[in-house]
Amino acid sequence: MKKLLLLSTILISVSTTGMAVAADKSICATDTNVSFYEDGTVRSCTLRNGYRHGDIKCSANAGISFLPNGSLRYCVLYEDVSIDGVPCGDRGQITLYPSGKLESCTLDKPFTIDGKKCMQDQPVTLYENGRLVSCEVGP
């Protein structure tokens, strides 16, 4: 019986890894506009409190948006985070592709992408394959 329970737990853990859980209205600030998908899950709103989505911590009283599957689309970062190796700074907006790959953020420090030295505190935009679309190039 213990082996069966352990096996069931492992299978449930494996089957749910990587799946996004849709956010509900309780994360949204009161008296603000909330946009919903047809199934009732939140599309976008202003956060009531900070919100954690994996390693990404989003700021309270700032906008957040989700994809239909519940994955994070964008938010304003509460603290610095590295996504796909790119150093994204707090208080900057972060946008993700549906795959979870980084689309854009504000750099926390100077960072070289595709041989271009992108400037700190400036936005960077990437293709889904990680190649550079644009950034403010420094000296």
Buried (B, 14 or more C-beta within 10 A) or exposed (E): EEEEEEEEEEEEEEEEEEEBEBBEEEBBBEEEEBEEBEEEBBBBBBBBEBBEBEEBBBBBEBBBBBBBEBBBBBBBBBBBBEBEEBBBBBEBBBBBBEEBBBBBBBBBEBBEBEEBEBBBEBBBEBEEEEEBEEBBEEE
